[in-house]
C-alpha cells in the first residue's frame, strides 16, 4: 500500500511541511505530522468558502491549499471504484 503525502503550509512562518494522510474525504482530511513517538494527528476541515483546508496542531495553524472540488477530483482519480459505488 502506498502512503499518500501532502504539503501543508504554516501561514505565520511561511514554512511548508510534508505530512502523511490517514484518511481523505472532501469534507475532512486527517493527517499525521512528524514521525514515531513525536507524531501528532491533525484534522483539516474546509474553510467557509471551500477554497482551502485549515487545521490546528499544537496551537499553530496549518493550511492545505486545495479546494473541495480539487480534493474530490483527487479521490475520484485515485479510486474510481469508490466513485462507481456511490452512484447506485
C-alpha positions as CSV (number, residue, x, y, z in Angstrom):
1,X,0.0,0.0,0.0
2,X,1.3,3.4,-1.0
3,X,1.5,6.1,1.7
4,X,-0.1,9.4,0.5
5,X,1.7,12.6,1.5
6,X,0.5,16.2,1.0
7,X,2.2,19.5,1.5
8,X,0.8,21.9,4.0
9,X,1.8,25.5,4.9
10,X,2.2,27.4,8.2
11,X,0.8,30.9,7.5
12,X,2.7,32.5,10.4
13,X,6.2,31.5,9.2
14,X,5.5,30.5,5.6
15,X,7.2,27.2,6.1
16,X,5.9,24.1,4.3
17,X,5.7,20.6,5.7
18,X,5.1,17.3,4.1
19,X,2.6,15.3,6.1
20,X,1.1,11.7,5.8
21,X,-2.6,11.4,5.1
22,X,-4.5,8.9,7.3
23,X,-7.9,9.5,5.7
24,X,-9.1,11.8,3.0
25,X,-12.7,12.8,2.2
26,X,-14.0,16.0,0.6
27,X,-15.4,17.2,3.9
28,X,-12.5,16.1,6.2
29,X,-8.8,15.2,5.9
30,X,-6.9,13.6,8.7
31,X,-3.1,13.9,8.7
32,X,-0.1,12.9,10.8
33,X,2.7,15.4,11.4
34,X,6.1,14.1,12.5
35,X,7.3,10.6,12.9
36,X,7.5,8.0,15.7
37,X,6.7,9.0,19.2
38,X,6.7,12.6,18.3
39,X,3.9,12.4,15.7
40,X,0.7,14.4,16.1
41,X,-2.7,13.9,14.4
42,X,-4.4,16.9,12.9
43,X,-7.9,17.3,11.3
44,X,-8.2,19.6,8.3
45,X,-11.6,21.0,7.5
46,X,-12.6,23.1,4.5
47,X,-12.8,26.8,5.0
48,X,-16.1,28.6,4.7
49,X,-15.6,29.4,1.0
50,X,-14.2,25.9,0.3
51,X,-11.0,27.1,-1.3
52,X,-8.6,25.5,1.2
53,X,-8.4,23.3,4.3
54,X,-7.5,24.6,7.7
55,X,-6.4,22.8,10.9
56,X,-4.5,23.5,14.1
57,X,-1.8,21.4,15.6
58,X,-0.2,22.3,18.9
59,X,-1.6,25.8,18.8
60,X,-0.4,26.5,15.3
61,X,-2.5,26.8,12.2
62,X,-1.7,24.8,9.0
63,X,-3.3,25.2,5.6
64,X,-3.7,22.8,2.7
65,X,-4.2,24.9,-0.4
66,X,-6.6,22.9,-2.4
67,X,-10.3,23.4,-2.9
68,X,-13.1,20.8,-2.0
69,X,-13.6,20.2,-5.7
70,X,-9.9,19.5,-6.3
71,X,-9.7,17.1,-3.3
72,X,-12.8,15.2,-4.6
73,X,-11.3,15.0,-8.0
74,X,-8.1,13.5,-6.5
75,X,-10.2,11.0,-4.6
76,X,-12.1,10.0,-7.7
77,X,-8.9,9.7,-9.7
78,X,-7.1,7.6,-7.2
79,X,-10.0,5.2,-6.6
80,X,-12.5,5.1,-9.4
81,X,-14.3,2.0,-8.0
82,X,-15.3,4.1,-4.9
83,X,-17.0,6.7,-7.2
84,X,-19.0,4.0,-9.0
85,X,-20.3,2.6,-5.8
86,X,-21.8,6.0,-4.8
87,X,-23.9,6.3,-7.9
88,X,-26.2,3.4,-7.1
